[in-house]
Amino acid sequence: MNQNYDASGKADMSGIYNRTDPVPYFETLGTLGYCIPQEAKGTVRALINALRKIRRRPETSLLDIGCSYGVNAALLKYDMTFEDLREHYTSMADIPRDGMLREDAQFFSDPYDPELEVIGMDTAHRALRYAIDAGLVDGGTTVNLEEDDCELTPAHRKLLSRADLILSTGCFGYVTNRTLDRLLECGQDNHPWMCHTVLRMFDFTDAAEALAAQGYVTEKLDRLTPQRRFVDENERKQVLANLEELGVDSADLEAEGWYYAQLFVSRPVQDARDMPLPSLLANP
Ligand SMILES: C[S@@+](CC[C@H](N)C(=O)[O-])C[C@H]1O[C@@H](n2cnc3c(N)ncnc32)[C@H](O)[C@@H]1O
């Protein structure tokens, strides 16, 4: 099979992002050891717990940018692992979509965190449709906030303004500070926190600056997190070249065949002062 690469040198995965069911997504990314949502889960859970304390209410709304088939919703609302999902969906490869949704109704019948509302945002309309039909996300939109001519209707604003926490895993790069800025415009009164996983070949500086202009502090977690293996040698070479150009040392990391990401947490200045990130993460 001919592999295509996007402008950043990443293998083009568009063929699995917008299918009528999640099987190809989990088959392909499972084979590549994709793990970023799982790696981010503990941090996101700690942020949700902290938000509950600071906002003195259990109901929490999470906006998942690039929600795909509802991956983070399954991890956070149903306490699944990415591996649970991979097994669940790849075992249903021969089942039609309707049957899969019936199986999902059983599989996702007992939420671990019923007070967590998840709103999905993804330009992949079939993936979002699946996440909604499976009951994984509580609502969603395919609006593309990267586009110049994207128009936010009152309904979009209502949906996007309710977030307490805005999350993205494996999506920064497809989305930029443009999307984050526009989301903050919608949710000005709610002062949502944010957590983004960002591959080391992408630069979060512009986003952090745009968020700072809106009264946000961005903190980068020290740890580096594996995301997935490279698809092939071409992808590895292109990504290593990109990193070198950015002055990022890939020795013992990407050079060994895996993408690495960093987690960025952005919060309003006062919240960041009241709840220092290291202690919030140490005592979830
Ligand atoms: C690597 S997948 C990550 C999916 C999921 N967050 C996870 O970690 O498993 C990237 C997702 O970003 C979505 N995406 C790409 N461009 C987007 C945009 N402009 N706005 C929202 N989602 C976008 C893709 O459709 C895809 O579902």
Ligand as a Chemical Component Dictionary entry (heavy atoms), coordinates in Angstrom:
data_LIG
# 
_chem_comp.id                   LIG 
_chem_comp.type                 NON-POLYMER 
_chem_comp.pdbx_formal_charge   0 
_chem_comp.three_letter_code    LIG 
# 
loop_
_chem_comp_atom.comp_id 
_chem_comp_atom.atom_id 
_chem_comp_atom.alt_atom_id 
_chem_comp_atom.type_symbol 
_chem_comp_atom.charge 
_chem_comp_atom.model_Cartn_x 
_chem_comp_atom.model_Cartn_y 
_chem_comp_atom.model_Cartn_z 
_chem_comp_atom.pdbx_ordinal 
LIG C1  C1  C 0  -5.111  11.195 16.029 1  
LIG S1  S1  S 1  -6.831  11.486 16.013 2  
LIG C2  C2  C 0  -7.058  11.618 17.796 3  
LIG C3  C3  C 0  -8.403  11.142 18.231 4  
LIG C4  C4  C 0  -8.574  11.002 19.746 5  
LIG N1  N1  N 0  -8.476  12.293 20.389 6  
LIG C5  C5  C 0  -7.573  10.041 20.312 7  
LIG O1  O1  O 0  -6.622  10.473 20.948 8  
LIG O2  O2  O -1 -7.736  8.831  20.102 9  
LIG C6  C6  C 0  -7.018  13.175 15.491 10 
LIG C7  C7  C 0  -8.468  13.635 15.366 11 
LIG O3  O3  O 0  -8.491  15.043 15.093 12 
LIG C8  C8  C 0  -9.593  15.278 14.215 13 
LIG N2  N2  N 0  -9.433  16.590 13.577 14 
LIG C9  C9  C 0  -8.641  16.939 12.533 15 
LIG N3  N3  N 0  -8.800  18.241 12.241 16 
LIG C10 C10 C 0  -9.709  18.742 13.128 17 
LIG C11 C11 C 0  -10.279 20.033 13.338 18 
LIG N4  N4  N 0  -9.961  21.081 12.580 19 
LIG N5  N5  N 0  -11.173 20.188 14.354 20 
LIG C12 C12 C 0  -11.506 19.124 15.138 21 
LIG N6  N6  N 0  -11.003 17.878 14.965 22 
LIG C13 C13 C 0  -10.114 17.692 13.981 23 
LIG C14 C14 C 0  -9.523  14.090 13.260 24 
LIG O4  O4  O 0  -10.731 13.939 12.537 25 
LIG C15 C15 C 0  -9.229  12.960 14.244 26 
LIG O5  O5  O 0  -10.418 12.397 14.750 27 
# 
loop_
_chem_comp_bond.comp_id 
_chem_comp_bond.atom_id_1 
_chem_comp_bond.atom_id_2 
_chem_comp_bond.value_order 
_chem_comp_bond.pdbx_ordinal 
LIG C1  S1  SING 1  
LIG S1  C2  SING 2  
LIG S1  C6  SING 3  
LIG C2  C3  SING 4  
LIG C3  C4  SING 5  
LIG C4  N1  SING 6  
LIG C4  C5  SING 7  
LIG C5  O1  DOUB 8  
LIG C5  O2  SING 9  
LIG C6  C7  SING 10 
LIG C7  O3  SING 11 
LIG C7  C15 SING 12 
LIG O3  C8  SING 13 
LIG C8  N2  SING 14 
LIG C8  C14 SING 15 
LIG N2  C9  SING 16 
LIG N2  C13 SING 17 
LIG C9  N3  DOUB 18 
LIG N3  C10 SING 19 
LIG C10 C11 SING 20 
LIG C10 C13 DOUB 21 
LIG C11 N4  SING 22 
LIG C11 N5  DOUB 23 
LIG N5  C12 SING 24 
LIG C12 N6  DOUB 25 
LIG N6  C13 SING 26 
LIG C14 O4  SING 27 
LIG C14 C15 SING 28 
LIG C15 O5  SING 29 
# 
